[in-house]
Amino acid sequence: MKLLRTIRFDESDTRVFPEAADPGEWAVPGTFAFADADPDSLSRQEKQAFSNGFLGLDSFGWSTLVTVSTIEREEYDAVIEALARHLQQEYGAPDFATAKAAAKEEIDYAVSLSEHPINTLLSLSRFIEGDAIREQFRIVQPPGDKPHTKIWEIAPDV
């Protein structure tokens, strides 16, 4: 099975988000964190998390990028339990069974986003459209995959 894992190439996440996820955390899109939020009342860092953040499942901080990784069944079960506890404690799920069902749905959604080769990098763009929050996911191509731009050429002597 595959799941998303946070990755950090530089320290920008620690400056742009209210709390940055640590590299290597299992992750989900985390859009549920903004379900009741008024985007106009969010701080600049919260707006950045809303617009571009994946939710790490250890720190419950945010990450700009995730990578597709393999996950063992025991880890999968553990992240569902951790997210369920978080949903109950921080979001007021009425009981653990309800929280666990919601957590499993969120984790399974992240699993469905992981149907790419291992180490594929993904980014997220989240926005309001009408009364709904929409998500767009993109594969981030490594910079070395494209040819360099030609900035000069040798001209024959005239």
N, C-alpha and C positions, 0 to 999 in steps of 0.2 A: 504494500500500500504506500501511497505517497501523500505528503502534506507539505504545506508552506512553512518555511523557516526564515526568520529575520536575518538580514545581512546588513553590514554597515561598512562602506568604503572609506568614509571620513567622519569627522565629528559633527557634521551639520545637523543630524537628527537631535543631538543633545542641545542644540541651540533653537531649533525651530518648533519642537513639540513641547507640550507641558511636561511630559515625561517621555524619555526615549526608551524603547525596548533595547535590551541587551542583545548583542549579536548571538545568533544560534537558538533563539527561542522559537518554539512552535508558534504559528500565527494564523489568524483568521482575518477577513476583511474588517470585522468589528463595526459595521454600520449600525448595528443595534444600539451602540453607545450614543448615537445622535438621534434616535427615534423621537424623543420628546424635546429635543433642543431647538431653540430659536437661533438659526444661523447668524442673525443680525446681532444677537447678544453675546456671541462667543468672543473670547479674547483672540488676539492675533495668533497665538500658538495653538489654541483650540481650533481656530479656522483652518490652520495648516493640517492638523490631525484630521479634521473633517474632509478636507479637500484631497489629501494624498496619503493618509496613514493606514497601515495594517496594524492590527492589535496583537502585541506579543502576549503569550499565555502564561508567562512566569511573572513578569513585572507589571503587566497590563499597561505598558507604555507603548509608544508608537514607533513604527519603522517605515521609511520611505520605500524600501525595496524588500522583496522576499525572494527566496530561491526554492525551487522544487527539490525536495529531499525524500528519502525513504523513511518510513516510520514502522516500527514493530507494533504488533497488536497490543502489547502491554502498555506501550507509550501512548498509543491512540486512546485506550481506555482511561489512562491517567489524565490526559489533557481534557477529556470530556468531564471527568470528575472535577478537575481544577476549575474549568470554565463554569460548571454548574454551581460550585461553591461561590464563585465570583458573582454569578447572576443572582443568586439568592441573597448574598450579603450586600452587594452594591446596587442592585436593580430591583430588589423587593419581590423576587419570585415567591409565590405563595408557599411553596414547599419544595423539598429537594427533588422529588420525582418530576415535577413540572420544570424545574430548572435543568435537570439532567436531559429531559426531552428537548428543550430549547438548545442546550449546549451541543447535543448530538447533531441536531439539525445544522447548526452553525459550523461545526467541525466537518460534517459531511459536505457542506457547501464548499469549504476550503479544499477538501479532498477532490471535489469535482473540478476545481480550478487548477489542480496539480496534474492534469492529464497532458503533461509535456515531458520532454526528457529531463532526467536528473540534472540539476544545476542551471536550469532555465531561470532567468531573472524576470520578475514581474513587477510592474508598477500599477498604481491604482489612481484613478481620477473619480472623485465623488462630487456630485452636484445636485442641486434642487431643480426639478423639472415639474412644473405645476405644483401639485401637492405631494409629490413623491421624491424620495431620494434615489438617485440613479448612480450606478457604478459602471465604470469602463476599466477593463484590465488590458494592459499592453505588455508584450514581450519586449524586454530591453535587450537590444543587440550590443554585444561587446564592441568597443570602439575600433578594434583591429579588423573587423569584418569588411569594412568598406575601403576602397582604394583611396589613396591620398589625392588631394586636389593638386593638379599641376599648376605651379606658381611661376615657372619659367621654362624656357626652351632655348636650345642653342640654335642660333641663326648662322647660316654660312656667311663667310666674309664676302663682301662685295667688292 
